[in-house]
Every structure is written in structure tokens, then in C-alpha cells.
């Protein structure tokens, strides 16, 4: 019965996303707002989607002439174009044929989140309410009603988080079901790794660092409970083997992707939700410094100047910190420097004049990064004019979405306090905050940050709404007791 319910929920999510996307691409842009239409159902300010379409058309034509040996996953460094070319070859060279595929990806991610929230609110209807912002926020039309890599990366992130959560709570399962839960967690993680590798391989490096920090903590918790006779040695061993296997698979996938010269945007600007698109960084992609190891990896030694063919000769080495930490911190600083230089004229730049020259600088900026990554765009930005009509409209939409977000974040502390004894609470919270902080330290453009943080922030919003529901229920219980 639970599987049937899940299928019905997925069908609802799929149909909703499909209908909204079809309306945007088939009716709204071509006939209601033709001034925003670039043809083929694409928004004229969605430069990436337009570029992906052109690359896919060219690749599909090439396949017809040369055969499938000509197919590439990343023509021009862009995986969405390679995937679209398959649809273009077999069906029609029009982005609108991708609407059902996009709807399936988005609906699947929403369904996984519903099941994740069901760990806190037992009623499926309440869990669906918690996930509605993720499903329905208009800003996700950038990838559900257009063609972008976010549909893949978001589902990949959600799958990875689901796998981690399942592994964290597997010790609470009975012996006969624990094995299957661990297998499911591994499958979820592997599928998530593959989707993330397809869309944004560099994100795997960020996730790998989180797993290498989180898994030892999870092992330590399991070990302590084992000594206290809370769980058996078999459970601890099962969890440990699953964690090792996940890390090994991730390492292998990363090793295979290291040969891919992946770029976030090789020939087109990065689209922005509320501002004009930022200019591309052709040679120095911002996040690649921290998200992928390169052959010319930066090394910090003593207090000597650091040179890597790009900026910086004044990094201040911290006292007693290991070189591995210094290298990651320096990479973070270079990532921010590259992003600031790539979007110098964007209207929604924020703190663009702030750079990092030491680990201390990064730590000092953390409170400001938290403020921006959770609360930006701020209310005074909601009604400002954008660089074009579409961006001005998205500013208004961001005001609505941030109002919902602010409300949910008010109750997020209550949710964490209420379910503070459950490891899944801290797993979800730590994962989302960690990923958001990385982007908050690097991205100096609110419009780009808005899209990059979407899956993590909407998951926390869902948890906050669950906290609000629990708060109302707890008030009713107290009133009945009195």
C-alpha cells in the first residue's frame, strides 16, 4: 500500500510539473509574452538553455551523418546538450520534447523528500505540505520549464542525502531489514553520485569532504552505543562496511571524472534568477578550485609567495594549521576571487570587494556568509528593477519565495529542538548548512547563489514547515491537558 501511495504522489508531482512547464513553453512564452520568447519555448534571458539547444541540434545532426560514434556526453563541456541530442535524434529537435523528462526528474526528487519528511511528520499529507515549496516555487522554472543541468544535480543531491539518512538510521532497524536498508542507502548514494557527475562533477569533491567528516562521527556514535549494549557488533560492522563502500565508489567515480575538462559554463553566461546573467569565466571556473583537484594544485609552504599562474602572492599562512587545511582554504579564496572577477558588472553582486587572504579572514566572514546564504535577496531588493523584464519579474517572485522561506526558518530551530535526539535531524541539517556555506563563501552574486542553494534551502524550509506543524500540534496537546 505504501508503494501504491508513493506512485500516486509521484504521478501528482509529475503532472503538476509537466502541466506548468508545458504552459510556460507552449503557451505563455510564445503567445502571452512573446517579447520574452527566444523560440522553441526558451526564455530569451536563459542563455545557457539556448546554448544547450544549439549544441544539441548540431550534435544530433552530426550523429545522423557520422553515426553514434560522434555522440559526446559533454559537447562543448555541456552535459545537458549531450543528453538533449539523444531526444533530438529520436524525436524532434525542440526543447519542448524534454518536458516529460524534466518533470520526471523533479517529481522524483520531490517524492524522495516527502518520504524523508515522513520520518518527522507521520501523515503523508503533512509531508507533502512540507515539500510544496520545493515543488512549486516559481524559481525552479529555470530548469523545469527550460533545459538546464539543475534537474540532474538536484535529484542527485536529494538521492545522496536520502542514502546518508537511511544509513544513519539503519541501526534502528531490525536485523532482517537492516541489510536491505543498507543496500538501499548504497544504491541511493551511487545513483546520486552518477547524476551529480553528469551535471556537476566538481560537486562530488565537496560532498566527499562532508562524508569524510560525517562517516567517522557516525561510526563513533555506533561504537559508543555498541559498548553501551545499545546495538550489536553486527549492526556496527554492517554500517561501517556500507560507509567504506560508499566512499570507495565515490572515489572511483571522481577518479574517472578527473579526466573530464568540465566547465560550469564554457561559452555562455551563468543564468541568474534576479539579475542580468554573469559573464563566463573561460579559463578559471570559480568553483573548480575547491571542487576538483587539478594537476597544478596550489601548495602553501611557509610564508613565501604563492603562484599558480593566477593572482595571489600575499596569502598569510596560519600558525600550526596543517598544509592540507591551508590548501583548501586557499582554494576557497581563489574560488571567490574568480567568481568576483567573472561578474563584475552584475547588479546583484554582494560583498564583491571582500576577499580572503588567510584562514582567519574566512572564519571572520562566516557570520556574514550565513546571513547572505539564508536570507538574501533581502526585502529592499525585491522591488528593484532588473536588467530586463524577465529579471524584474523574478525579483518580485523572489520576494514571495523569501517570505515563505523566512516564515519556515523561524520554526526551523523548533524543529531541530523537538527532534534533537534523532540522528536524521542533524544529518539533514548538517548536510544542507555545510553545502550552503560553501556556496555562501564563494558566490558573490545573489542571483547565482539563489539558484545554487535551491535544493539545500528548500529542504531546510521543508523541515521548518514540519516544525511549524509540530508546534501547532504540541499547542493543541497542551491545551487539551489543561
C-alpha positions as CSV (number, residue, x, y, z in Angstrom):
1,X,0.0,0.0,0.0
2,X,2.9,2.4,0.8
3,X,4.3,1.8,-2.7
4,X,1.0,2.5,-4.3
5,X,0.7,5.7,-2.3
6,X,4.2,6.7,-3.4
7,X,3.3,6.1,-7.0
8,X,0.2,8.2,-6.8
9,X,2.2,11.0,-5.1
10,X,4.8,10.8,-7.8
11,X,2.1,11.0,-10.5
12,X,0.7,14.1,-8.9
13,X,4.1,15.7,-8.8
14,X,4.9,14.7,-12.3
15,X,1.6,16.0,-13.7
16,X,1.9,19.3,-11.9
17,X,5.4,19.9,-13.1
18,X,4.5,18.8,-16.6
19,X,1.5,21.0,-16.9
20,X,3.2,24.1,-15.6
21,X,6.2,23.6,-17.8
22,X,4.1,22.9,-20.8
23,X,2.1,26.0,-20.2
24,X,5.2,28.1,-19.9
25,X,6.9,26.7,-23.0
26,X,3.9,26.1,-25.3
27,X,1.5,29.0,-24.4
28,X,2.9,31.6,-22.1
29,X,6.2,32.5,-23.8
30,X,5.1,32.1,-27.5
31,X,1.7,33.7,-27.2
32,X,1.2,35.6,-23.9
33,X,4.7,37.1,-23.5
34,X,6.3,36.9,-27.0
35,X,8.7,39.6,-26.0
36,X,10.4,37.2,-23.7
37,X,10.4,34.3,-26.2
38,X,13.7,33.2,-27.9
39,X,12.0,30.5,-29.9
40,X,11.4,26.8,-29.1
41,X,9.8,27.6,-25.8
42,X,13.0,29.1,-24.4
43,X,13.3,32.3,-22.4
44,X,15.4,34.9,-24.1
45,X,17.4,35.6,-20.9
46,X,18.1,31.9,-20.4
47,X,21.4,32.0,-22.2
48,X,22.5,28.5,-21.0
49,X,19.4,26.8,-22.2
50,X,19.7,28.5,-25.6
51,X,23.3,27.4,-25.9
52,X,22.5,23.8,-24.9
53,X,19.8,23.7,-27.5
54,X,22.1,24.9,-30.3
55,X,24.8,22.4,-29.2
56,X,22.3,19.6,-29.1
57,X,20.9,20.3,-32.6
58,X,24.4,20.3,-34.0
59,X,25.3,17.1,-32.3
60,X,22.1,15.4,-33.4
61,X,22.8,16.4,-37.0
62,X,26.3,15.0,-36.6
63,X,25.0,11.7,-35.3
64,X,22.7,11.4,-38.4
65,X,25.7,11.8,-40.7
66,X,28.5,10.0,-38.8
67,X,26.6,7.6,-36.6
68,X,26.6,7.2,-32.9
69,X,30.4,7.2,-32.7
70,X,30.0,11.0,-33.0
71,X,27.9,11.3,-29.8
72,X,29.5,13.0,-26.8
73,X,28.1,13.3,-23.3
74,X,29.6,16.8,-23.0
75,X,29.8,18.6,-26.3
76,X,31.5,21.9,-25.6
77,X,31.8,20.8,-22.0
78,X,28.0,20.8,-21.5
79,X,26.3,17.6,-20.5
80,X,22.7,18.9,-20.9
81,X,23.4,19.3,-24.6
82,X,24.7,15.7,-24.9
83,X,21.6,14.3,-23.3
84,X,19.3,16.5,-25.3
85,X,20.9,15.4,-28.5
86,X,19.6,11.9,-27.9
87,X,16.0,13.1,-27.6
88,X,16.5,15.4,-30.7
89,X,17.8,12.5,-32.7
90,X,14.9,10.1,-31.9
91,X,12.0,12.5,-31.5
92,X,12.3,16.2,-32.6
93,X,15.0,18.9,-32.3
94,X,12.9,21.0,-29.9
95,X,13.5,21.6,-26.2
96,X,9.8,21.0,-25.5
97,X,10.2,17.3,-26.1
98,X,12.2,17.3,-22.8
99,X,9.3,18.5,-20.7
100,X,8.2,15.0,-19.6
101,X,11.9,14.0,-18.7
102,X,12.3,17.2,-16.7
103,X,9.0,16.6,-14.9
104,X,10.0,13.1,-14.0
105,X,13.3,14.2,-12.5
106,X,11.7,17.0,-10.5
107,X,8.8,14.8,-9.4
108,X,11.1,12.1,-8.3
109,X,13.2,14.5,-6.2
110,X,10.0,15.8,-4.5
111,X,8.8,12.3,-3.8
112,X,12.1,11.4,-2.1
113,X,11.8,14.5,0.1
114,X,8.2,13.5,1.0
115,X,9.5,10.2,2.3
116,X,12.3,11.9,4.1
117,X,9.9,14.3,5.8
118,X,7.7,11.4,6.7
119,X,10.3,10.5,9.3
120,X,9.2,13.6,11.2
121,X,5.5,14.0,10.3
122,X,3.9,10.6,10.1
123,X,1.0,11.9,7.9
124,X,1.9,11.8,4.2
125,X,-0.4,14.8,3.5
126,X,1.5,16.8,6.0
127,X,4.8,15.7,4.5
128,X,3.5,16.8,1.1
129,X,2.7,20.2,2.5
130,X,6.2,20.5,3.8
131,X,7.7,19.7,0.4
132,X,5.4,22.1,-1.6
133,X,7.9,25.0,-1.6
134,X,10.5,22.7,-3.2
135,X,7.9,21.5,-5.8
136,X,6.1,24.8,-6.6
137,X,8.5,27.7,-6.1
138,X,8.4,29.6,-9.4
139,X,12.2,30.0,-9.5
140,X,12.5,26.3,-10.3
141,X,11.0,27.0,-13.7
142,X,14.6,27.9,-14.7
143,X,15.3,24.2,-15.0
144,X,11.8,22.6,-15.1
145,X,10.4,24.8,-17.8
146,X,13.8,25.3,-19.5
147,X,16.6,22.9,-20.2
148,X,19.4,23.0,-17.6
149,X,21.7,20.8,-15.6
150,X,19.9,21.6,-12.3
151,X,17.3,18.9,-12.8
152,X,20.0,16.3,-12.7
153,X,22.1,17.8,-10.0
154,X,19.2,18.5,-7.6
155,X,17.9,14.9,-7.9
156,X,21.4,13.7,-7.4
157,X,21.8,15.7,-4.2
158,X,18.5,14.6,-2.9
159,X,19.4,10.9,-3.6
160,X,22.7,11.3,-1.8
161,X,21.1,12.9,1.2
162,X,18.5,10.1,1.3
163,X,21.2,7.5,1.2
164,X,23.1,9.1,4.0
165,X,19.9,9.4,6.1
166,X,19.0,5.8,5.5
167,X,22.4,4.7,6.6
168,X,22.3,6.9,9.7
169,X,19.0,5.4,10.9
170,X,19.8,1.8,9.9
171,X,20.9,0.9,13.4
172,X,17.3,1.4,14.5
173,X,16.1,-1.3,12.0
174,X,15.5,-5.0,12.8
175,X,18.2,-7.4,11.8
176,X,16.2,-8.9,8.9
177,X,15.5,-5.5,7.3
178,X,18.8,-3.7,8.1
179,X,20.7,-5.4,5.3
180,X,18.1,-4.2,2.7
181,X,18.2,-0.7,4.2
182,X,22.0,-0.6,3.9
183,X,21.8,-1.8,0.3
184,X,19.2,0.8,-0.5
185,X,21.3,3.5,1.1
186,X,24.3,2.5,-1.1
187,X,22.1,2.4,-4.2
188,X,20.7,5.9,-3.5
189,X,24.2,7.3,-3.0
190,X,25.6,5.7,-6.1
191,X,22.7,6.9,-8.3
192,X,23.1,10.4,-6.7
193,X,26.9,10.3,-7.4
194,X,26.2,9.4,-11.1
195,X,23.6,12.1,-11.6
196,X,25.9,14.7,-9.9
197,X,28.8,13.5,-12.0
198,X,26.7,14.0,-15.1
199,X,25.6,17.5,-14.2
200,X,28.4,19.0,-12.0
201,X,31.3,16.6,-11.3
202,X,33.1,19.2,-9.1
203,X,30.3,19.0,-6.5
204,X,31.5,15.4,-5.7
205,X,34.6,16.9,-4.1
206,X,32.5,19.0,-1.7
207,X,30.3,16.0,-0.9
208,X,33.4,13.8,-0.4
209,X,34.7,16.1,2.2
210,X,31.4,16.1,4.1
211,X,31.2,12.3,4.0
212,X,34.8,12.0,5.3
213,X,33.8,14.2,8.2
214,X,30.3,12.7,8.8
215,X,31.0,9.0,8.5
216,X,33.7,8.9,11.2
217,X,31.3,10.7,13.6
218,X,28.6,8.2,12.7
219,X,31.0,5.3,13.3
220,X,32.0,6.8,16.6
221,X,28.3,7.1,17.7
222,X,27.7,3.5,16.6
223,X,30.8,2.3,18.5
224,X,29.7,4.1,21.7
225,X,26.2,2.6,21.5
226,X,27.8,-0.8,20.9
227,X,29.9,-0.6,24.1
228,X,26.8,0.5,26.0
229,X,25.0,-2.5,24.6
230,X,22.6,-0.3,22.6
231,X,23.3,-2.0,19.4
232,X,25.1,-5.2,18.4
233,X,28.5,-5.5,16.9
234,X,26.9,-6.9,13.7
235,X,25.0,-3.6,13.2
236,X,28.1,-1.5,13.7
237,X,30.1,-3.7,11.3
238,X,27.3,-3.5,8.7
239,X,27.1,0.3,8.9
240,X,30.9,0.6,8.8
241,X,31.2,-1.6,5.7
242,X,28.4,0.4,4.0
243,X,30.2,3.6,4.7
244,X,33.5,2.3,3.4
245,X,31.8,1.1,0.2
246,X,30.1,4.4,-0.4
247,X,33.4,6.3,0.0
248,X,35.2,3.8,-2.3
249,X,32.6,4.2,-5.0
250,X,32.6,7.9,-4.8
251,X,36.4,7.9,-5.0
252,X,36.2,5.7,-8.1
253,X,33.6,7.9,-9.8
254,X,35.7,11.0,-9.0
255,X,38.8,9.3,-10.4
256,X,37.0,8.6,-13.7
257,X,35.7,12.2,-13.9
258,X,39.1,13.8,-13.3
259,X,39.9,13.4,-16.9
260,X,36.9,15.4,-18.0
261,X,37.6,19.0,-18.5
262,X,34.3,20.1,-17.2
263,X,33.2,23.7,-17.1
264,X,30.2,25.2,-15.5
265,X,29.6,27.4,-18.4
266,X,32.1,27.3,-21.3
267,X,30.6,29.6,-23.8
268,X,27.5,31.1,-22.2
269,X,26.9,33.2,-19.1
270,X,25.6,31.6,-15.9
271,X,21.9,32.5,-15.7
272,X,20.7,34.4,-12.7
273,X,17.3,34.5,-11.0
274,X,17.1,38.1,-10.3
275,X,19.9,39.9,-12.2
276,X,21.5,40.0,-15.6
277,X,23.5,36.9,-16.3
278,X,27.1,37.0,-15.1
279,X,29.9,36.8,-17.6
280,X,31.6,33.4,-18.2
281,X,34.9,32.5,-16.8
282,X,36.6,30.7,-19.6
283,X,39.9,29.8,-18.1
284,X,39.3,29.9,-14.3
285,X,35.9,28.5,-13.4
286,X,35.1,29.7,-9.8
287,X,34.1,26.5,-8.1
288,X,36.6,24.3,-9.7
289,X,39.3,25.4,-7.3
290,X,37.6,23.8,-4.3
291,X,35.6,21.2,-6.1
292,X,38.1,19.4,-8.2
293,X,41.8,18.5,-7.8
294,X,43.9,19.8,-10.6
295,X,47.4,18.9,-11.8
296,X,48.6,22.4,-10.7
297,X,47.1,22.1,-7.2
298,X,48.1,25.1,-5.0
299,X,50.6,24.3,-2.4
300,X,51.2,26.5,0.7
301,X,54.7,26.5,2.2
302,X,55.8,28.7,5.0
303,X,55.1,32.4,4.3
304,X,56.5,32.6,0.8
305,X,54.6,34.0,-2.0
306,X,52.2,31.6,-3.8
307,X,52.0,31.5,-7.5
308,X,49.8,29.2,-9.7
309,X,49.7,31.2,-12.9
310,X,46.9,33.3,-11.5
311,X,46.8,36.1,-8.9
312,X,47.8,35.9,-5.3
313,X,51.2,36.5,-3.7
314,X,50.0,37.6,-0.3
315,X,48.4,34.5,1.3
316,X,49.2,34.5,5.0
317,X,49.8,31.0,6.4
318,X,48.0,30.3,9.7
319,X,50.0,29.2,12.7
320,X,50.1,25.4,13.2
321,X,47.4,24.6,10.7
322,X,48.1,21.5,8.5
323,X,49.0,22.3,4.9
324,X,46.0,20.3,3.7
325,X,43.7,22.7,5.5
326,X,45.7,25.7,4.2
327,X,45.4,24.4,0.7
328,X,41.6,24.0,0.9
329,X,41.3,27.4,2.5
330,X,43.5,29.0,-0.3
331,X,41.4,27.2,-2.9
332,X,38.3,28.7,-1.3
333,X,39.8,32.2,-1.5
334,X,40.8,31.6,-5.2
335,X,37.3,30.4,-5.9
336,X,35.8,33.6,-4.5
337,X,38.3,35.7,-6.3
338,X,37.5,34.0,-9.6
339,X,33.7,34.4,-9.1
340,X,34.1,38.1,-8.2
341,X,36.1,38.8,-11.3
342,X,33.6,36.9,-13.5
343,X,30.6,39.0,-12.6
344,X,32.0,42.5,-12.1
345,X,29.0,44.3,-13.7
346,X,26.2,42.2,-12.3
347,X,23.5,44.2,-10.5
348,X,23.0,41.8,-7.6
349,X,26.7,41.5,-6.7
350,X,27.1,41.4,-2.9
351,X,30.3,41.9,-0.9
352,X,32.3,41.7,-4.1
353,X,35.1,43.8,-2.6
354,X,35.7,41.2,0.1
355,X,38.4,38.7,-0.4
356,X,40.2,36.1,1.7
357,X,43.9,36.2,2.4
358,X,44.1,33.8,5.4
359,X,42.0,31.2,7.2
360,X,41.2,33.9,9.7
361,X,39.6,36.0,7.0
362,X,37.4,33.1,6.0
363,X,36.3,32.5,9.6
364,X,35.6,36.2,10.1
365,X,33.4,36.2,7.1
366,X,31.4,33.2,8.1
367,X,28.6,35.1,10.0
368,X,28.1,37.3,7.0
369,X,28.0,34.3,4.7
370,X,25.4,32.7,6.9
371,X,23.3,35.8,6.7
372,X,23.5,36.0,2.9
373,X,23.1,32.4,2.1
374,X,19.9,32.1,4.3
375,X,18.3,35.5,3.9
376,X,19.3,37.0,0.6
377,X,17.8,38.6,-1.5
378,X,16.8,41.0,1.2
379,X,13.5,42.8,1.2
380,X,15.0,46.0,-0.1
381,X,16.0,44.2,-3.3
382,X,12.6,42.6,-4.1
383,X,11.1,45.6,-5.9
384,X,14.2,46.9,-7.7
385,X,14.3,46.8,-11.5
386,X,16.3,44.1,-13.1
387,X,18.4,44.3,-16.3
388,X,15.4,43.0,-18.3
389,X,11.7,42.3,-18.0
390,X,12.3,38.7,-17.0
391,X,14.7,39.5,-14.3
392,X,12.5,42.3,-12.9
393,X,9.6,39.7,-12.7
394,X,11.9,37.3,-10.9
395,X,12.8,39.9,-8.4
396,X,9.1,40.1,-7.5
397,X,8.8,36.3,-7.4
398,X,11.8,36.1,-5.1
399,X,10.0,38.4,-2.7
400,X,7.2,35.9,-2.4
401,X,9.5,32.9,-2.1
402,X,11.7,34.6,0.5
403,X,8.6,35.5,2.6
404,X,7.7,31.8,2.7
405,X,11.4,31.0,3.5
406,X,11.6,33.5,6.3
407,X,8.4,32.0,7.9
408,X,9.8,28.5,7.7
409,X,13.2,29.4,9.0
410,X,11.5,30.9,12.1
411,X,10.3,27.4,13.1
412,X,13.5,25.6,12.0
413,X,15.1,25.9,15.4
414,X,11.9,24.5,17.0
415,X,12.1,21.5,14.6
416,X,15.7,20.8,15.4
417,X,15.0,21.1,19.2
418,X,11.9,18.9,19.0
419,X,13.7,16.1,17.1
420,X,17.1,16.8,18.6
421,X,17.6,13.2,19.8
422,X,17.2,11.8,16.3
423,X,20.3,11.5,14.2
424,X,18.4,12.1,10.9
425,X,17.6,15.6,12.1
426,X,21.3,16.5,12.5
427,X,22.2,14.7,9.3
428,X,19.8,16.7,7.2
429,X,20.7,20.0,8.9
430,X,24.4,19.5,8.8
431,X,24.5,18.4,5.1
432,X,22.4,21.4,3.9
433,X,24.1,24.0,6.0
434,X,27.5,22.7,5.0
435,X,26.7,22.8,1.3
436,X,25.1,26.3,1.6
437,X,28.1,27.7,3.5
438,X,30.5,26.6,0.7
439,X,28.4,28.5,-1.8
440,X,28.0,31.4,0.6
441,X,31.8,31.8,1.0
442,X,32.4,31.6,-2.8
443,X,29.5,33.2,-4.6
444,X,29.3,36.9,-4.6
445,X,26.2,37.3,-6.7
446,X,22.8,36.9,-5.1
447,X,21.2,35.8,-8.4
448,X,23.5,32.9,-9.0
449,X,23.5,32.0,-5.3
450,X,19.7,31.9,-5.4
451,X,19.8,29.0,-7.8
452,X,22.8,27.2,-6.5
453,X,21.4,26.9,-2.9
454,X,17.9,25.9,-4.0
455,X,17.8,22.2,-3.1
456,X,19.5,22.8,0.3
457,X,17.5,25.8,1.4
458,X,14.1,24.3,0.3
459,X,15.0,21.1,2.3
460,X,15.6,23.2,5.4
461,X,12.3,25.1,4.6
462,X,10.5,21.8,4.5
463,X,12.0,20.9,7.9
464,X,10.9,24.3,9.2
465,X,7.4,23.7,8.0
466,X,7.4,20.3,9.7
467,X,8.5,22.2,12.9
468,X,5.6,24.6,12.5
469,X,3.1,21.7,12.1
470,X,4.6,20.0,15.2
471,X,4.4,23.3,17.1
472,X,0.7,23.6,16.4
473,X,0.1,20.0,17.3
474,X,2.1,20.4,20.6
475,X,0.0,23.5,21.4
476,X,-3.2,21.5,20.9
477,X,-1.9,18.8,23.2
478,X,-1.1,21.3,26.0
479,X,-4.5,22.9,25.7
480,X,-6.2,19.5,26.0
481,X,-4.1,18.6,29.0
482,X,-5.1,21.9,30.7
